[in-house]
Amino acid sequence: MLFLLFGTHLYFTFRLGFIQKRLPEGIRLSMPGKNRREGGEQLSSYAALSTALAATIGTGNIVGISTAIAVGGVGSVFWCWLTGFFGIATCYAECLLSVKYRVKGEDKTTLGGPMYVLERGLGQKWLAAVFSMFAVIASFGIGSSVQAHAIRAALEGQLEVSPHLIGIAAGVLAGLVIVGGNQKIAKVCTWLVPAMSVLYLGGCLFVIVKNREVFPDALAAILKGAFTPSAVTGGLAGRAVLTAMRTGISRGLFTNEAGLGSIPITAAAAGEPSAVRQGMISMTGPFWDTVVMCAITGIAMVGSMMKNPNAYEGVAADAMCFVTFRELPFGGEKLLAASLVLFAFATILGWNVYGTSAVRYLWGEKSIAVYQVCYMLSVYLGAVLSLSLVWGISDLFNSLMAVPNLIGVWMLRDVVVRETKRNRIE
């Protein structure tokens, strides 16, 4: 899976002439007020991007980087960052196709995603159904129950609250937003994503500035650890280069979701009429999620470890991020816990959009209400049950989503190139 995804990232990067160089243009187009709409009930491109970021920016950006460093060494931060950079090209390609082959729903909204690309672009309806089924199952795992468990873990370290109360509260709050449909989810995400990102990044930047004297050494350690197996100064253990590569690439691939087929679903819901323009807007997602968020997280953590190596001795891999935030003058761990809760809750909302779209494709509008109830129930169960098995199952189906999606992207690669060359960005 790593080979397939990363290979696709590299192919489209070179085939599209390094589409990443158009990132500034994509960021400009994604800003509120810069989006064109066809009319009707479509989302603005900014709202669609915020919904996608809500689903991708999550605990993987925090705890994921912490565990990546513990397993693969500091060099894994570089490989994670590089994966996000190249993943921008695949995200552009899959989102362009999703917009090109989208359809109008009964309520005049636009419907799209890999299932419509596979059916309308390749004529493979059975493969579209396979993707949709994997998406539904994954939404109950990585989209809801796993995130609810992350909320419980974050709150348990700060408050004495029953897991049942956490599960009920998370399920009810998510339900209040979800029943309003994609429009309400997008509306919440447009303010939730910037707020939670500023809150978390502010803490990371404070740590970086506080340890600014080791900033050059932290960058050097990350680069050195990516290419050499030698131990790193400051008490950080060295790791084999292949371990750093595998861990960093794996974390990067599944943090930004480029190639998995999830982001194109929200891209198709945008009212932007140009597939190329919307592809440019959507490809900024992996940039913010991995190139920016994961990089800043990694630099803050490595700098803190170099400055205070003794503080990390014997600390569990998924708890190292809390040690980093202890460097804040007050309330650092509570700030991180709040960030984790917001990230996980946003992911619950974003993944509901994916699951709902897949259910609609498979069984129609009448099945959505049943799915919503099951989704809220899975939020509650995620907070009260042990999720070691759920993690494995959700990872499996999350990965399996990528297979039919990448088949469609590869089979229609010439369409992506042709559309990109034929349509200029205004």
N, C-alpha and C positions, 0 to 999 in steps of 0.2 A: 504493500500500500504506500509506503514512504517513497519507493522508487517510482511508482505510477504517478503519484501526486507531484512530487518534486520534478520529475521528468516533464510533466505537462507544463509546470510553471516555467521551466527553462525553454521549452519549445516555443510557447507563445511569446515569451520575452523577446527571443531573437526573430521569430517569424513576423511579429508586429513592429519590429524596429525599435525595441525598447519603449513600449508604450508608457513606461514609468516616467519618462521625461515630460509627459503631459499632466503629471500630478498637480502642479500649480493651477492648471486650467480646470481640472476636475474639482479641486477644492473651491475655486471661484464659482463654478457652476452650482455647487452644492449648497451655497449659502442661501439663507432665507431671502426671498424677494428676487432671486436670480433664476427661478424655475419657471418654465413654460408648462401650461396645462392644456389638454385637449378639452377640458370641461367635464361636467358630470361629477361623479363621486370619487374620482381618483385622488390619491394622496399627492402632496407636493413631493418633489424629489428629496427635499430636506427631511420631511417626515418619514419617507421610505428609508432613507439612509439612517436616521435615528433609530428606527425600529430594528434594522439589521444590526446596528452597533449595540443595541440593547441586548440582542441575543448572543453576540460574539464577545463583547467586553464583559468578562465575568471573573469568576474565581480563578480561572486558568491564568489570567494576567498577573495574579498576586501569588496565590499558593502554588500555581503551576510553575512559575519561575523559581520559586523557593525550592521546590522539589527537583527541578531540573538542575539547579546548581549543586544540590546535595548528591544527585546521582551522576551527573555528567561533568561536574566541575564548572568553573567560571567560564570556560570556553564555550559551553552550551548556549550562553547568552548571545554570542556572535552568530551561531548557526540558526538560532531562533529568529534573530533580526533579519538575517539573509533570506530565510524562508519567507518571511513576510514581504520583503522587497520583491522577490521573484513571483510570489503569489498574486501580486497586483495584476499581472498580465492574465492569469487564468480567471481571476474574478471579473475582469473586463470582458473576456470572451464569453463566459457563461451568462453574464447579465445582458450582454448585447443580444445573444440568442433568445433569452427569455423574453425580452421586450419585442423582438421581431416576430415571435410565434405566439404571443399572448392572444387572448380572446376576450370578448365582452360577455359579462355575466348577465343574468336576468335583471339585476338591479342596476345595470349600466356601469358597474365597476369592472376594472380590468383584471383578468385572471391569467396567471402565467407561472412559469417555473420549469424545471427539467421535465416534468410529466408532459407538459404541452409541447416542449421542444421535441421530445422523443416521439410523441404521437403525430404532430403536424409537420415536423421537419424531417423525420425519418420514417414515419408510417409504422412505428413499432409501439402499438398501444399496450401490448403485454408488458414491455419493458417499462413503459410509463407507470403501469400499475404496480410493478415490482418496486420502483423507486418510491412511489407514494406509500406503499405498505411499510417499507423500511423507515420512511420519514415519520409515520404515525407512531411506530413502536419507539423510535429514538426520542420522540417528543415526551413520552412518558418516562423515559430514563434521564438522559442528559438534560432535557428541557425542563422537567418539573421536579421529579423526586430527588435527583441528585442535588439540584439547586436548593430545595427545601432543607435537605440534610446539611448543606453548607450554611444556611441561615441558622439552623439549630446549633451547629458547632460554633459559629461566631458568637451567638448570644449566650450559650452556656458558659463560655469563658469569662463573661462579664456580669451576667445576671443569673439569679436562681429562679429559673422559669421551667415549668413542666414542658417537655417536648410536645405533649398533646396540645397545650395552649398555643405553642409556637406553630404547630401544624395547622390548627384551626384558624388562627389569625392570618397566616400566610395564604391559606386556601380561600378564606373569605375576602381578603383584600385583593387577591388576584382575580377572584370571581367578579368583584364589583367593577373591575376594569374590563375584563374579558367579555362580559355580557354586552358591553357597548360596541363590540365588533372592532374591526381593524382601525376604524377612524378614531375611536376612543383610545385604543392601545397606542396608536401613533401620536395622539395628542399628549398622552402621559409621557411617552418616550422622548418627545422633543424637549421637554424640560428636565426629565430625570437623567438622561444621558449626560448632558453638559454639567449638571449639578454634581453628580457622583464622580465624574471624571476630574473636575476641578478640585473637589474635596480630597480625592486620593492623590492626584498628581501634586497638589500643594504640599502634602506631607512628604512625598518622595523628593521634591525639589528642595524642601527645607533640609532634609538629611544630606543631600548632595552638596548644598552650599555649606552646611555645617562642617562637612568633611572635605572641603574643597582642596585642601593641601594634598590629599591622596587621590584627587580626581584623575590626574594624568596616569598615576600608577594603576588605578582601577581599570582605565581603558586599556593600558598596556597589558595588564593581567588577562583581561578578556580576550584580547587578540592573541596573546601568547598561548593561552590555554586552548584556543581553537585549533592551533597548528602544531603544538609541541606537547608531549606527554609529561614534561618536567613539572615538578612541584612549583607552586606559586608562592611568592613571599607573603608574609603576614599571617602565617598559620593555615593558609588554605591548601588543602590537599590537591595534588595533581591527579588528572584522570587521563586515560588513554584517549588519543585523538578520535578514534572511531566511536568511543562511548560518548564523547562530547558532541560529535556530529549527529549520532543517532538520537540522542536525547534532545538536543536543541532543535533539530529538524522536526522531530515528532511533535514537540511542544508547539512549535511555530505553526505547523500544518493544521493542528486541531484547535488552535486558539483562534486563528482568523477565519477558519472554515472555507478558505478559497478552494474551490474544486469539489466541495462536498454537496453542492446543489441547494444549500439553504438560502444564501443571500439573494440569488436570482428570483426567488419567490416574492420578496419585498420590492425588488427592482421593477418587476412587472406591474406591481400595484401603483407605481408612480404615474402621474399624468403626463410626463414628458413624452412627446410624440416621437422623438428621435432615438433610435436604439443605440446609436453611437454616443450621443450626449449622455444618455442614462448610463451606459457602460462606463463612461468617464467618471460620472458622479459616484457610481457604486464602487468603483475600484479604489476610492479613497478609504473605504472601510478597512481593508487589511493594513493600509498605511497607518491609520489612527490606532488600530487595535494592536498591531504587532511592532511595526517600525517605531512608533512613538511610545505607546504604553509599556510594552514589554522591555524596550530598551531602557527607559527611565527607571523602571522597577529594578532591572538587573544592575544598572550602574549604581543606584542608591544602595542596594543590598551588598554588592561587592565592596564598595567604598566603606560601608559600615563594618564589614567583616575584616577589612584590612586595618581599620582604625581601632577596632575593639575585638580582636580575635578570640579572647578568652570568654566573651559573652556568648559565643556560639557553641562552645564545647558542650557536647551531650544534648544539644537541642534537637528535637525531632525535625525531620525535613520540612514538614508542612507548617511548622511553627517558627521557622527562622524569620519570616516576614514580620512577625510580632516583635521579635528582638530588634529588628531594624527600626520599627516605629517607636520603640522606647526612647529613641534619641530626641524625639520631640519634647519641648519644654514641659508640656503637661497633656495628659489624656491621649497619648499616642496610641496605645493599644485599643482604647475605646473608639478612636477615630478610624483605625483600621477595621475594627469589628463592624462599625457603621458602614464603611465602604463595602465590605464583603456582603453585608445584608442587602444593600442597595443594588450591587452588581448582580447578586443571585436573583433578587426579585425582578430586576429588569430582564434577565435571561428567561425567567418564567413567562413573562409577557411576550417577549420576542418569539420564543419557540412555540407559543400557542398559535401565532400567526402561521407558522410553517405547518404545524399539525392540522390546523383548521383547513388550510388550503389543500392538503393531501386528502383529508376526509371528504371535502367537497368534490374533489375530482373522482374519488372512488365510489362514493355512495350518494352524493347530492346534498342539497341544502338541508333536507329534513334530518340528516344524520348529525348535523353540527351540534345541536343541543345536547344530544347524548354524549358526544365526544367532550363537550365542555364540562359536563358533570364528572365524567371519568377523569378528566385532566385535573380538576380541582381536588378530586379524591386522591389522585396520585401525589399531589402537593402535600396533603396531610400525611399520607403513608410515608413519604420520603423523610418527614421530620421525626417519625416515631420508630421507624424500622432500621435495622442494620443494612447498610447499602453495599457491602462488599460484592455481593452477587449482582446487584443492580448496576454497579459501576462496570463490571465486565460485560454484561449484556448490552448496556447502553453504548459503550465504546464499540462493541461489535457492530451494532446496527447503524451507529453513526458513521462508521467506516464503510459499511455496505452501501450506504446512500451514495457514496462517491463513485461506485463502480458503474451503474447505469448512467449517472450524470456525465462521467468522463467519456463513456462510449459515445454519447451524443455530441459532446464538445469536440472529440477527435474526428468523428464522422462528418461534422459540419465545419471543420476548421477552415476550409476554403471560403465558406460563407462569411465567417468572421473577418477574414482578410479582405474579401471583396467589399463587404459593407464598410469597413474601416477606410478603404481607399476611395470608395465612391462618395462617401458623405463627409464633407468637411465640417469641422467644429466651428460654429459661428461665434 
